[in-house]
Amino acid sequence: MILVAGIKEAEERKKKEEAEAAAAPPVKGTVVLGGNSRIIFEFPDDLMRVFYMLEIVNNARNRVDIGGPIIIDLPEGAAGASPLEGSSQQATVAGSRLTITGPFASGVTPVQVGFQLPFSTSSTRPRTRSTSDCLSRLVTPARTPPAGTRPCRRRSTGRTARSHRMRRTCCG
């Protein structure tokens, strides 16, 4: 048996603290893409549907102003882009541009966008207008090889020659 006292008071105190934090002016800071951020590709009925399932994470206790919105240009040819159910109201899509406005509340701001990409061959590579946007880092993370290894020469996969010898998955 567990005796729990003061739950109602704790809930009221938490709501009061959240209201005070929402009323306080935002502080300058940064946000990051959360570990559960994903890009999902589906191929039903000869279509390529793409979903950006992003988590914008504010690790601070206060609301954070990053100095402007986060702007993500969707790949060339993206059609029918729109925020999905469950996405934050801070995310808007205009044409092929996703804009996420701040300030960002403490915790996770979910941003979910779906669109279609045309393709006519068995292989395609979605291209964005900007190679420096945050999604290019999400899709192809930069990796530093461990000390004492050299990059694999068979393909530019980011793996090392040692990992190729050990796992046989680098250049398979």
C-alpha positions as CSV (number, residue, x, y, z in Angstrom):
1,M,0.0,0.0,0.0
2,I,1.3,3.4,-0.9
3,L,0.1,6.5,0.8
4,V,0.2,9.5,-1.5
5,A,-0.6,12.9,-0.1
6,G,-0.4,16.3,-1.8
7,I,-0.8,15.2,-5.4
8,K,-3.5,17.9,-6.1
9,E,-1.2,20.6,-4.6
10,A,1.7,19.4,-6.7
11,E,-0.4,19.5,-9.9
12,E,-1.6,23.0,-9.1
13,R,2.0,24.2,-8.3
14,K,3.2,22.7,-11.7
15,K,0.4,24.5,-13.6
16,K,1.3,27.7,-11.9
17,E,5.0,27.3,-12.7
18,E,4.2,26.6,-16.4
19,A,1.9,29.7,-16.6
20,E,4.7,31.8,-15.1
21,A,7.2,30.4,-17.5
22,A,4.9,31.1,-20.5
23,A,4.4,34.7,-19.3
24,A,8.1,35.3,-18.8
25,P,10.0,36.9,-21.7
26,P,12.1,34.3,-23.7
27,V,15.8,34.1,-23.3
28,K,18.4,33.9,-26.1
29,G,19.5,30.4,-26.7
30,T,19.6,27.4,-29.0
31,V,17.5,24.4,-29.8
32,V,18.5,21.0,-31.3
33,L,16.9,18.3,-33.4
34,G,15.9,15.5,-31.1
35,G,17.0,11.9,-31.3
36,N,13.6,10.8,-32.5
37,S,13.7,13.0,-35.6
38,R,13.1,11.0,-38.7
39,I,12.6,11.3,-42.5
40,I,10.3,8.6,-43.7
41,F,9.8,7.5,-47.4
42,E,6.7,5.5,-48.5
43,F,6.1,4.2,-52.0
44,P,2.4,3.4,-52.4
45,D,0.9,3.2,-55.9
46,D,3.9,4.5,-57.8
47,L,4.2,7.6,-55.6
48,M,6.9,8.7,-53.3
49,R,5.6,10.2,-50.1
50,V,8.0,11.9,-47.7
51,F,7.4,12.7,-44.1
52,Y,9.6,14.9,-41.9
53,M,9.0,13.9,-38.3
54,L,11.1,16.3,-36.4
55,E,11.5,17.1,-32.7
56,I,12.8,20.6,-32.0
57,V,14.2,20.3,-28.4
58,N,14.7,23.1,-26.0
59,N,16.7,21.8,-23.1
60,A,16.5,25.1,-21.1
61,R,13.9,25.7,-18.4
62,N,12.7,28.9,-20.0
63,R,11.2,29.7,-23.5
64,V,14.1,30.2,-25.9
65,D,14.4,32.8,-28.8
66,I,16.9,31.6,-31.4
67,G,17.0,35.0,-33.1
68,G,14.6,34.1,-36.0
69,P,12.6,31.2,-37.4
70,I,13.9,27.8,-38.5
71,I,13.5,27.7,-42.3
72,I,13.8,24.4,-44.2
73,D,13.5,24.3,-47.9
74,L,11.8,21.1,-49.1
75,P,13.4,19.1,-52.0
76,E,12.9,20.4,-55.5
77,G,9.6,19.1,-57.0
78,A,7.9,18.7,-53.6
79,A,4.1,18.8,-54.0
80,G,1.2,19.0,-51.6
81,A,3.3,19.9,-48.6
82,S,1.3,20.4,-45.4
83,P,1.7,20.0,-41.6
84,L,0.3,16.7,-40.3
85,E,-2.0,16.2,-37.3
86,G,-0.1,16.5,-34.1
87,S,2.4,19.0,-35.5
88,S,3.0,22.3,-33.5
89,Q,1.1,25.4,-34.6
90,Q,4.5,27.1,-34.9
91,A,5.1,25.1,-38.1
92,T,3.8,26.5,-41.3
93,V,4.3,25.5,-45.0
94,A,4.2,28.0,-47.8
95,G,5.0,26.4,-51.2
96,S,8.1,24.4,-50.7
97,R,9.3,26.1,-47.6
98,L,8.8,24.9,-44.0
99,T,9.0,27.7,-41.4
100,I,9.1,27.0,-37.7
101,T,8.7,30.2,-35.6
102,G,9.9,30.7,-32.0
103,P,10.1,31.2,-29.2
104,F,10.3,27.6,-28.3
105,A,8.9,26.3,-25.0
106,S,10.9,24.1,-22.8
107,G,10.8,20.5,-23.9
108,V,9.9,19.1,-27.3
109,T,8.1,21.0,-30.1
110,P,6.9,18.3,-32.6
111,V,7.0,19.3,-36.3
112,Q,5.5,16.8,-38.8
113,V,5.2,17.6,-42.5
114,G,4.2,15.4,-45.4
115,F,4.6,15.9,-49.2
116,Q,5.0,14.0,-52.4
117,L,8.0,13.8,-54.7
118,P,7.7,12.8,-58.4
119,F,10.1,10.2,-59.7
120,S,10.5,8.4,-63.0
121,T,13.4,6.0,-62.5
122,S,14.1,3.1,-60.1
123,S,16.6,5.3,-58.2
124,T,16.3,9.0,-57.3
125,R,18.0,11.4,-55.0
126,P,15.9,14.1,-53.4
127,R,17.7,17.4,-53.8
128,T,17.3,20.5,-51.6
129,R,18.1,24.0,-52.7
130,S,20.5,24.5,-49.9
131,T,23.1,21.9,-48.8
132,S,23.6,23.6,-45.5
133,D,20.1,23.1,-44.1
134,C,19.7,21.2,-40.9
135,L,18.1,18.2,-42.7
136,S,21.2,17.5,-44.7
137,R,23.0,17.0,-41.5
138,L,20.2,14.7,-40.2
139,V,20.3,12.5,-43.3
140,T,24.0,12.3,-43.6
141,P,25.6,12.8,-40.2
142,A,29.3,13.9,-40.2
143,R,31.4,11.2,-38.6
144,T,35.0,11.4,-37.3
145,P,36.9,8.1,-37.8
146,P,38.2,6.6,-34.6
147,A,41.9,7.1,-33.9
148,G,44.2,4.7,-35.6
149,T,41.9,4.0,-38.6
150,R,41.9,5.3,-42.2
151,P,38.8,6.0,-44.4
152,C,37.7,3.1,-46.5
153,R,38.7,3.7,-50.2
154,R,36.1,1.4,-51.8
155,R,33.3,3.9,-51.4
156,S,32.8,7.2,-49.7
157,T,30.5,5.7,-47.0
158,G,32.0,7.4,-44.0
159,R,33.1,4.0,-42.6
160,T,36.7,3.1,-41.9
161,A,38.8,0.4,-43.4
162,R,38.9,-1.3,-40.0
163,S,35.1,-1.4,-39.8
164,H,35.1,-2.9,-43.3
165,R,37.4,-5.7,-42.3
166,M,35.4,-6.4,-39.1
167,R,31.8,-6.2,-40.3
168,R,32.0,-6.6,-44.0
169,T,29.2,-4.2,-44.3
170,C,31.0,-1.0,-45.4
171,C,31.3,-1.7,-49.1
172,G,28.9,-4.6,-49.5
